[in-house]
Amino acid sequence: MSQNSKLVVIGGDAAGMTARNIMDLDLSYAPPFSPVWDPVQIAARKLV
């Protein structure tokens, strides 16, 4: 899991977000740092 993905999970948990909330986050796309679809958002889509 990338550092960015860990931050999304930690932040979502601290904010009390559900899988649907995480799925709907508007995360920035920066090719050197993250893929087009964040792995956490892909996992959240599978849960919903």
N, C-alpha and C positions, 0 to 999 in steps of 0.2 A: 504494500500500500504506500503510495507516495505521501510526502509531507503535506501537500495540499489536501489530499483526501482525508488524512488524519484530522486536519484542522476543521474540515467540513463536518466530520462526525462529532468531534468534541464540541464545536459550536452549536450544532443542531441539538445535541443532547443537553447542553447547558440551557438552551432556550426552550426546551420541552417540545421540540418539533417532532412531528410524525413523519413516516416515510413519504406520505403525500406532500408534506411541506418541503422536505428535502428534495423531492423530485422536481418541485416547481421553483427551486432557487435559480436565480439568474447569475450564474458563475461566469467570470470573465474567461475568455479564450486567449491564451498566450502560448503559442507553439513551443517555445523553449521550456515552459514550465508545466503545461498540462495538455492533455489531448482534447479533441473537440467535445467529446462526451466524457464527463468525469465518472470514474468507476463507481463512486458512491451513488451518483444519480442513476446509473444503470442498475445497480443493486436495488435501489428504492423502487424503480419501475417494476422490477420482478416481484417485489413484495406487494405492490398495490394491485 
